[in-house]
Amino acid sequence: MTAAAQRACIVGIGQTDYRRWGGITDRSQFQLACQAALAAAADAGLPHHKIDGFTSYSGDISEPSLLQVALGLPRLRFASMVWGGGGGGSCAAVDQAVAAVESGLAEYVIAFRSLAQGQGQRFGLHRDGRIHGSFTSPFGMHSPPSMIAPAVRRHMFEYGTKPEHLAEVALTCRANAGRNPNAVMRDRPLTLEAYFAARMIADPLRLNDCCLETDGACAVLVTTLERARDLKQMPVRILSSIHGSGPGWGTGMLGSHNMPLDVYASVNSRTLAPELFGRAGLKPADIDVAQIYDNFTGLVIMALEDYGFCGVGEGGEFVASGAIRWPDGGLPINTAGGNLSEAYVHGLNHVVEGVRQLRGTSTSQVTDAQTCFVCGGLGVAPTSALILGR
């Protein structure tokens, strides 16, 4: 078998329905994970009993040993979870699946994320006991918006980023969601006037600068190109995958806020970007479409800078130019609506949409898309990213 045949690819995608927080009551969070995994296998045309590995992140409670029993899998060969980072682990879970199939530790690995926050712990609520909570709680930083707001304000101070630039990200994602029948906000168009009329959550972040809270699950099935030849779907190649953290970041925006001053108004991705693109043999200019983790609009602007799609400090003007809009922008982003307007599945839904783009089945399809950039949660550690290709 050639080295190329050993390379990893995505051959199946699956998802449940997406509903607002607390909206799924007829299935457990564990059942949602099973549903998404089975859907990914069916999409690939793979008998589900051939699944032999699972990866996830951010403390997903659906344990692989129980998934094996529930799905009737004869063998579990690989199970892995990415520590910390919240949605920063979304692409990292795929990265671990890549490592498993390319090394021969497993053959068919499901990377998944399942959330049904109305049934248990709700993300974003203040909880004591975090290691670095003592550095933020005394200052009223009890929720992600209040923790992220200082970095966005710093970016505005240093580079002249404007509220209108944040609005451009929110409006772009909402417009894309309007074409996606699975998006939670598909029937909720957003205007610039409505954006500015919405309440302030944590200055400078308004309501529509903050991602949704939703229930649902999704999954991708990773195997090698050699095995993909016997399956139903065109394989989407994983040209590059990476996860990690830059120097001195610690727990960053969602923790100590003691990251180095020269990268404070960034998303902890500048050290990852050169390696990510180098492994793929590509440059940012070679990317046709991007799925950028949009927990907050200001961080999307910083991510465009960190990953080299524009210069540092130029992200605001980049989005204002229309570059991120579909269909005419040079780098359409979040074509299913993203965390802001499709659903909040901690970013794995961005990977699913990246696969759709390269299959040509997106509801906001980029013409002849050959490459797709996807990144995980921003401003956290670890964070992660992928480059997908046809």
C-alpha positions as a printed Julia matrix, in Angstrom:
390×3 Matrix{Float64}:
   0.0    0.0    0.0
   1.38   3.42  -0.93
   1.86   6.22   1.57
  -0.83   8.23  -0.22
  -3.35   5.42   0.27
  -2.64   5.52   4.0
  -3.63   9.19   4.28
  -6.76  10.03   6.24
 -10.01  11.29   4.79
 -13.59  11.91   5.86
 -16.06   9.51   4.26
 -19.23  10.1    6.25
 -21.06  12.89   8.05
 -24.05  12.7   10.36
 -26.13  15.0   12.46
 -29.32  15.12  14.47
 -31.86  17.89  14.31
 -30.75  21.11  16.0
 -32.97  22.9   18.5
 -32.66  25.76  20.93
 -31.2   25.08  24.36
 -33.4   22.64  26.24
 -35.44  21.9   23.12
 -34.61  18.2   22.79
 -36.47  16.22  25.42
 -37.39  13.02  23.55
 -33.8   11.69  23.42
 -30.91  11.72  25.86
 -27.57  13.33  25.07
 -26.15   9.82  24.76
 -28.87   8.82  22.29
 -28.05  11.9   20.22
 -24.42  10.78  20.02
 -25.51   7.31  18.87
 -27.84   8.83  16.28
 -25.11  11.05  14.81
 -22.59   8.19  14.68
 -25.03   5.86  12.94
 -25.93   8.61  10.47
 -22.26   9.14   9.61
 -21.76   5.43   8.97
 -24.92   5.25   6.85
 -23.84   8.3    4.88
 -20.57   6.52   4.07
 -22.3    3.27   3.18
 -20.33   1.52   5.94
 -21.93  -1.23   8.06
 -21.87   0.44  11.43
 -20.4   -2.61  13.17
 -17.09  -1.8   11.45
 -16.66   1.35  13.54
 -13.75   0.65  15.88
 -12.82   4.02  17.32
 -14.25   7.19  18.86
 -12.8   10.62  19.54
 -14.4   13.65  21.15
 -13.58  16.68  23.28
 -14.7   19.1   25.98
 -15.78  16.4   28.43
 -18.46  14.81  26.24
 -20.28  12.42  28.58
 -20.98   9.77  25.91
 -18.26   7.31  26.84
 -16.86   5.11  24.04
 -17.25   1.91  26.07
 -20.98   2.59  26.37
 -21.23   3.61  22.72
 -19.66   0.29  21.8
 -22.33  -1.6   23.75
 -25.23   0.54  22.53
 -24.2    0.26  18.89
 -23.3   -3.43  19.09
 -19.71  -2.99  17.95
 -17.64  -6.19  18.13
 -14.4   -4.37  18.89
 -13.22  -1.01  20.2
  -9.61  -0.34  19.21
  -9.23   3.38  19.86
 -10.82   5.91  22.22
  -9.55   9.42  22.85
 -10.7   12.71  24.37
  -9.13  16.16  23.95
  -8.57  17.93  27.27
  -9.79  21.45  27.88
 -10.28  24.19  25.38
 -14.05  23.81  24.99
 -14.78  24.0   21.27
 -11.05  24.37  20.68
 -11.02  20.58  20.59
 -13.38  20.22  17.62
 -10.75  19.93  14.91
  -8.42  18.32  17.47
 -10.79  15.36  17.78
 -10.54  14.91  14.01
  -6.75  15.28  14.32
  -6.7   12.39  16.8
  -8.84  10.29  14.47
  -6.32  11.03  11.71
  -3.49   9.82  13.93
  -5.4    6.63  14.73
  -6.2    5.58  11.17
  -2.88   6.64   9.64
  -0.93   4.73  12.3
  -3.08   1.62  11.99
  -4.43   1.78  15.55
  -7.97   1.78  14.15
  -9.7    1.57  10.78
 -12.93   3.56  11.06
 -13.04   6.28  13.7
 -16.01   8.46  14.59
 -15.25  11.98  15.82
 -18.38  13.27  17.51
 -19.87  15.9   19.82
 -23.24  15.73  21.53
 -24.98  18.45  23.54
 -28.33  18.48  25.29
 -27.77  21.17  27.85
 -31.33  21.25  29.07
 -30.75  17.76  30.47
 -27.64  18.55  32.5
 -24.81  21.02  32.82
 -25.22  24.21  30.81
 -22.12  25.72  29.26
 -21.5   29.39  29.94
 -22.85  29.45  33.5
 -20.53  30.55  36.28
 -19.11  27.7   38.36
 -16.56  27.85  41.16
 -13.67  25.43  41.24
 -11.88  26.29  38.0
  -8.12  26.47  38.55
  -7.88  30.0   37.21
 -11.29  31.2   38.32
  -9.72  33.23  41.12
  -8.08  35.43  38.5
 -11.35  36.35  36.79
 -14.3   35.94  39.17
 -13.31  38.83  41.49
 -13.59  41.12  38.49
 -17.09  40.02  37.51
 -15.94  37.83  34.63
 -18.48  35.09  35.27
 -19.46  34.1   31.74
 -17.74  33.71  28.35
 -18.97  37.06  26.95
 -17.48  38.99  29.86
 -14.24  37.01  29.54
 -13.92  37.58  25.8
 -14.98  41.25  25.77
 -11.64  42.69  27.02
  -9.69  41.06  24.18
 -12.16  42.35  21.59
 -12.01  45.83  23.11
  -8.21  45.65  23.05
  -8.32  44.8   19.34
 -10.55  47.81  18.76
  -8.15  50.03  20.72
  -5.02  48.82  18.94
  -6.3   48.54  15.37
  -9.41  50.69  15.06
 -11.8   47.77  14.67
 -15.37  49.06  14.66
 -18.73  47.73  15.85
 -19.76  47.69  12.18
 -17.02  45.12  11.56
 -18.44  42.84  14.25
 -21.87  43.33  12.72
 -20.6   42.19   9.32
 -19.68  38.79  10.76
 -23.05  38.4   12.49
 -25.04  39.42   9.41
 -23.02  37.16   7.12
 -23.63  34.1    9.27
 -27.33  34.89   9.62
 -27.75  35.32   5.87
 -26.14  31.92   5.28
 -28.39  30.32   7.9
 -31.41  31.62   6.01
 -30.57  29.22   3.17
 -29.99  26.26   5.48
 -33.18  24.37   6.42
 -31.39  22.77   9.4
 -30.3   26.08  10.94
 -31.94  27.14  14.19
 -32.06  30.77  12.98
 -33.16  30.0    9.41
 -36.38  32.02   9.76
 -34.85  34.89  11.74
 -33.29  37.38   9.29
 -31.02  40.01  10.82
 -30.61  43.6    9.66
 -27.93  46.08  10.61
 -30.53  48.15  12.42
 -31.71  45.16  14.43
 -28.11  44.24  15.22
 -27.44  47.65  16.8
 -30.82  47.72  18.54
 -30.15  44.46  20.37
 -29.05  44.65  23.99
 -25.43  44.84  25.05
 -24.22  41.65  26.71
 -20.63  42.61  27.62
 -19.33  45.78  25.97
 -18.53  45.72  23.05
 -20.41  42.44  22.48
 -24.1   42.75  21.68
 -26.61  39.91  21.67
 -25.94  38.87  18.08
 -22.18  38.89  18.6
 -22.61  35.84  20.85
 -23.11  32.27  19.64
 -26.29  30.27  20.1
 -26.99  27.73  22.82
 -28.54  24.67  21.23
 -29.12  20.94  21.58
 -27.96  18.42  19.01
 -25.12  16.2   17.88
 -22.99  15.62  14.83
 -20.23  13.25  13.76
 -17.7   12.58  11.02
 -16.29   9.2   10.0
 -12.54   9.11   9.36
 -10.65   6.33   7.56
  -7.88   5.99   4.97
  -8.1    6.7    1.25
  -7.46   3.01   0.59
 -10.53   1.93   2.54
 -12.59   4.79   1.13
 -12.51   3.18  -2.32
 -15.1    0.66  -1.18
 -17.48   3.23   0.28
 -20.31   5.31  -1.11
 -19.15   8.9   -0.82
 -16.34  10.77  -2.49
 -13.63  10.96   0.2
 -12.77  14.42   1.46
  -9.06  14.46   2.11
  -7.64  15.81   5.35
  -4.7   17.69   3.9
  -3.52  18.94   7.27
  -4.63  18.85  10.9
  -3.18  20.34  14.04
  -3.93  21.19  17.64
  -2.0   22.87  20.4
  -1.24  26.21  22.03
   1.17  29.09  21.74
   3.74  30.03  24.4
   2.48  31.47  27.66
  -1.19  31.27  26.74
  -2.32  29.15  29.68
  -6.08  29.09  29.89
  -6.21  32.42  28.08
  -9.4   34.4   27.69
 -11.57  31.89  29.52
  -9.17  31.64  32.44
  -6.34  33.72  33.75
  -6.15  36.46  31.09
  -2.39  36.43  31.56
  -1.45  35.65  27.96
   1.5   37.66  26.57
   0.59  41.25  25.8
   1.79  41.11  22.19
  -0.78  38.38  21.41
  -3.51  39.43  23.86
  -5.74  40.61  21.0
  -5.39  37.34  19.1
  -6.83  33.84  19.29
  -3.78  31.7   20.17
  -3.3   30.44  16.61
  -0.3   32.31  15.22
   2.12  29.52  16.12
  -0.17  26.84  14.66
  -0.85  28.51  11.32
   2.54  28.11   9.59
   2.73  24.42  10.45
  -0.86  23.8    9.42
  -0.41  25.34   5.97
   3.09  23.94   5.59
   1.89  20.37   6.07
  -0.72  20.89   3.36
   1.71  22.61   1.02
  -0.73  25.51   0.71
  -0.99  29.2    1.53
  -4.0   31.06   2.93
  -4.61  32.47  -0.56
  -5.19  28.9   -1.78
  -8.27  28.42   0.42
 -11.64  28.62  -1.35
 -14.0   28.63   1.65
 -13.59  28.76   5.43
 -15.53  27.58   8.45
 -14.28  29.72  11.32
 -15.38  28.97  14.87
 -17.67  31.85  15.73
 -18.24  31.81  19.45
 -17.98  35.62  19.26
 -17.81  37.86  16.2
 -14.7   39.71  17.31
 -12.73  36.49  17.55
 -13.58  35.62  13.93
 -11.86  38.85  12.9
  -8.81  37.93  14.98
  -8.76  34.4   13.52
  -8.63  35.78   9.98
  -5.48  37.62  11.07
  -3.89  34.79  13.05
  -4.24  32.31  10.19
  -2.88  34.75   7.62
  -5.94  35.54   5.54
  -5.14  39.2    6.16
  -2.52  41.12   8.09
  -2.56  41.64  11.84
  -4.88  44.55  12.55
  -6.5   44.32   9.12
  -9.33  41.92  10.0
 -11.95  44.62  10.43
 -11.36  46.14   7.03
 -11.1   42.66   5.51
 -14.63  41.73   6.55
 -15.93  45.22   5.71
 -14.71  44.71   2.13
 -17.28  41.93   1.66
 -14.56  39.26   1.47
 -16.4   36.86   3.79
 -19.78  37.07   2.1
 -21.37  34.37  -0.05
 -21.39  34.09  -3.03
 -19.16  36.92  -4.21
 -16.56  37.23  -1.45
 -13.06  35.91  -1.96
 -13.29  33.84   1.24
 -16.91  32.99   2.11
 -17.16  31.85   5.71
 -19.54  29.78   7.83
 -21.72  28.87   4.92
 -24.23  26.9    7.02
 -24.62  29.75   9.52
 -21.98  28.72  12.05
 -22.27  28.75  15.83
 -23.9   32.15  15.56
 -26.85  31.09  13.44
 -26.86  27.37  12.5
 -26.28  25.67  15.85
 -23.81  25.46  18.68
 -22.39  21.94  18.55
 -19.07  23.17  19.86
 -17.74  23.6   16.32
 -17.94  20.07  14.95
 -20.82  21.31  12.78
 -18.19  23.47  11.03
 -16.32  20.31  10.02
 -19.54  18.77   8.72
 -20.2   21.88   6.63
 -16.64  21.82   5.32
 -17.25  18.32   4.0
 -20.49  19.44   2.34
 -18.69  22.26   0.58
 -16.16  19.88  -0.96
 -18.9   17.43  -1.92
 -20.8   20.28  -3.57
 -23.89  19.88  -1.37
 -23.87  23.01   0.8
 -26.93  25.25   0.86
 -24.53  28.15   0.23
 -22.25  26.31  -2.15
 -18.99  27.92  -3.24
 -18.55  27.17  -6.94
 -15.96  24.42  -7.57
 -14.58  24.56  -4.04
 -11.35  22.56  -3.85
 -10.09  23.52  -0.4
 -11.76  24.36   2.9
 -10.18  25.75   6.06
 -11.83  24.84   9.37
 -10.78  25.99  12.82
 -11.85  25.09  16.32
 -12.66  27.28  19.32
 -10.76  30.57  19.46
  -8.85  32.19  22.27
  -8.62  28.92  24.21
  -6.03  26.2   24.73
  -5.72  23.86  23.07
  -7.13  25.19  19.86
  -7.12  23.35  16.54
  -7.61  23.54  12.79
  -7.95  21.49   9.6
  -7.45  21.96   5.9
  -9.75  19.78   3.81
  -9.39  19.11   0.1
 -11.07  17.28  -2.74
